[in-house]
């Protein structure tokens, strides 16, 4: 049924090259255009340097096993000199909050409205996304980039794709690599600032609402142009039939 339905589709839209490639590998033969999502979280001005205060790293997302939150929290439990702030809800939030309640460097804030995320992103040393499951898109990464904050991501699905295309963060594959990335960003303000600059530049270049709309309209224009040419060719072929 789905294959028959796709026969009438001019093109498919994918939020990432990773997702497009997975669909192609699954047998989709229709054209697939990569159209990244955009951040609705857009500070009114360019990101400012983070405020003075205890250094912290940030997790934003669903507090579930597939998101890798448990090993992340355990990692910071062994690093009492650095703080982890966890934003989001999920089936593990209450149990993790209870199990690690004695640690002053780990805070669970629960779900927050969008307007409260901007200062949290802006003042974090980095966003950390430790997802085990491949992500189709990393919206939290793009939101962090909009605030001039770099990201540390596990190489799962599109997360590595976003960081590689912008240079706005670090990619890891093991707990040791994550610890080294955390230590490097926390001990080297100049390095953190450079990654933040690249993150914000990448956001402006690829992940704004205007860029998304421009790309979408461009895709529609290309489809209409192709269909118009095909109609002209079909009409010409009919006229040439003896």
C-alpha positions in Angstrom: 0.0 0.0 0.0 2.7 2.5 1.0 4.8 1.8 -2.2 1.7 2.4 -4.4 1.0 5.6 -2.5 4.5 6.8 -3.1 4.1 6.4 -6.9 2.0 9.6 -6.8 4.5 11.6 -4.7 6.7 14.1 -6.5 9.2 14.3 -3.8 9.8 13.6 -0.1 11.3 16.0 2.5 13.8 14.8 5.0 15.2 16.8 8.0 18.7 15.3 7.6 21.0 13.5 5.2 21.1 10.6 7.7 17.3 10.2 7.5 17.2 10.5 3.7 19.9 7.8 3.4 18.0 5.5 5.7 14.9 5.8 3.5 16.9 5.3 0.3 18.4 2.2 1.8 14.9 1.0 2.6 13.9 1.1 -1.0 12.4 4.5 -1.5 13.2 5.6 -5.1 11.3 8.9 -5.2 13.5 12.1 -4.9 14.3 13.0 -1.3 15.2 16.6 -0.5 17.0 17.4 2.7 15.2 20.2 4.5 16.6 20.8 8.0 14.2 21.9 10.7 14.7 25.3 12.3 14.9 26.7 15.8 11.8 28.6 17.0 14.0 29.6 19.9 15.7 32.7 18.5 17.2 35.2 20.8 16.6 38.8 19.7 20.3 39.7 19.6 23.5 37.9 19.0 24.6 35.7 21.9 26.4 37.4 24.7 29.3 35.9 26.7 28.1 33.5 29.4 27.5 35.2 32.8 29.8 34.5 35.7 28.7 31.7 37.9 29.3 28.0 38.6 30.1 26.3 35.3 27.4 23.9 34.2 26.6 21.6 31.3 23.0 21.2 30.0 20.8 18.3 28.9 17.5 19.2 27.2 15.2 16.4 26.1 13.2 13.4 27.1 14.5 11.8 30.3 14.4 8.2 29.0 16.9 5.4 28.7 17.3 5.8 24.9 18.4 9.4 25.4 21.4 8.2 27.5 20.5 10.2 30.5 21.5 7.5 33.1 25.2 7.2 32.1 25.4 11.0 31.7 24.1 11.5 35.3 26.5 8.9 36.6 29.4 10.6 34.8 28.7 13.9 36.5 28.3 12.1 39.8 32.0 11.3 39.5 32.8 14.9 38.6 31.6 16.9 41.6 33.5 20.0 40.5 31.1 20.4 37.5 27.4 20.8 37.4 24.8 19.1 35.2 21.4 20.7 34.6 18.7 18.3 33.2 15.7 19.9 31.5 12.8 17.7 30.4 10.4 15.1 31.5 10.2 11.3 31.1 9.7 8.1 32.9 13.2 8.2 34.5 13.1 11.8 35.9 11.6 11.0 39.3 13.8 7.9 39.9 17.0 9.7 38.9 16.0 12.8 40.9 15.5 10.5 44.0 18.6 8.4 43.4 20.9 11.4 43.0 19.2 13.8 45.4 22.3 13.9 47.7 24.5 15.3 44.9 24.5 19.1 44.8 26.1 19.3 41.3 23.1 17.6 39.5 19.8 19.5 39.1 16.6 18.2 37.6 14.4 21.2 36.5 11.7 19.2 34.7 10.0 20.6 31.6 10.3 24.4 31.1 8.6 26.9 28.8 10.6 28.1 25.8 11.3 31.5 27.1 13.2 30.1 30.1 15.4 28.0 27.9 17.3 30.9 26.3 19.3 31.9 29.4 19.9 28.3 30.3 21.3 27.5 26.9 23.3 30.8 26.7 25.0 30.4 30.1 25.8 26.6 29.8 29.3 25.6 28.9 27.8 23.2 26.4 24.7 21.2 25.6 25.3 17.4 26.0 23.1 15.0 24.0 24.2 11.4 24.8 21.4 9.6 22.8 21.9 5.9 22.2 19.1 5.7 19.7 19.8 7.3 16.3 18.2 10.7 16.1 16.4 11.9 13.0 17.1 15.5 13.9 18.7 17.3 16.9 16.4 20.2 17.6 18.1 20.9 21.0 21.5 21.2 19.3 20.1 23.8 16.9 18.5 25.7 19.8 21.8 25.7 21.7 23.5 27.0 18.5 21.0 29.8 18.3 22.1 30.9 21.7 25.8 30.7 20.8 26.4 27.5 22.9 28.3 24.5 21.5 27.2 20.9 21.8 28.8 17.7 22.8 27.0 14.8 21.1 27.2 11.0 20.8 27.7 10.1 17.2 24.1 8.8 16.8 22.1 9.5 13.7 22.0 13.1 12.7 23.7 14.6 15.8 27.2 14.1 14.5 26.0 15.4 11.1 24.9 18.7 12.6 28.2 19.2 14.5 30.4 18.2 11.6 28.6 20.6 9.2 29.1 23.6 11.5 32.1 22.8 13.6 30.1 24.0 16.6 30.8 21.2 19.0 32.5 17.9 19.8 31.5 14.3 18.9 32.2 11.3 21.1 31.7 7.6 21.0 32.7 6.4 24.5 32.5 7.5 28.1 36.2 8.4 28.1 35.8 10.6 25.1 32.8 12.3 26.7 34.9 13.0 29.9 37.7 14.4 27.9 35.4 16.7 25.9 33.8 17.9 29.1 37.1 18.6 30.7 38.4 20.4 27.6 35.5 22.7 27.4 35.4 23.5 31.1 39.1 24.2 31.3 39.6 26.2 28.1 37.4 29.3 27.9 38.9 30.4 24.6 38.2 27.0 23.0 34.6 27.1 24.3 34.2 30.6 22.9 35.5 29.5 19.5 33.1 26.6 19.3 30.2 28.9 20.4 31.1 31.3 17.6 31.1 28.5 15.0 27.8 27.1 16.5 26.1 30.5 16.1 27.4 31.0 12.6 26.2 27.6 11.7 22.7 28.4 13.0 22.5 31.6 11.0 23.7 29.8 7.9 21.6 26.7 8.1 18.9 26.6 10.8 16.9 29.8 10.9 13.2 30.0 10.0 14.0 32.2 7.0 16.6 29.7 5.7 14.1 26.9 6.1 11.4 28.8 4.2 13.7 29.8 1.4 14.9 26.2 1.0 11.3 24.9 1.1 10.1 27.4 -1.6 13.2 26.5 -3.7 12.2 22.8 -3.5 8.7 23.6 -4.6 9.9 25.8 -7.4 12.2 23.0 -8.6 9.3 20.5 -8.6 7.0 22.8 -10.5 9.7 23.5 -13.1 10.4 19.8 -13.6 6.7 19.0 -13.9 6.2 21.8 -16.4 9.1 20.6 -18.5 7.7 17.0 -18.5 4.3 18.3 -19.6 5.9 20.2 -22.5 7.9 17.1 -23.5 4.8 14.9 -23.3 2.8 17.4 -25.4 5.5 17.6 -28.0 5.7 13.8 -28.2 1.9 13.6 -28.8 2.2 16.1 -31.6 4.9 14.0 -33.3 2.8 10.9 -33.3 2.1 9.9 -36.9 
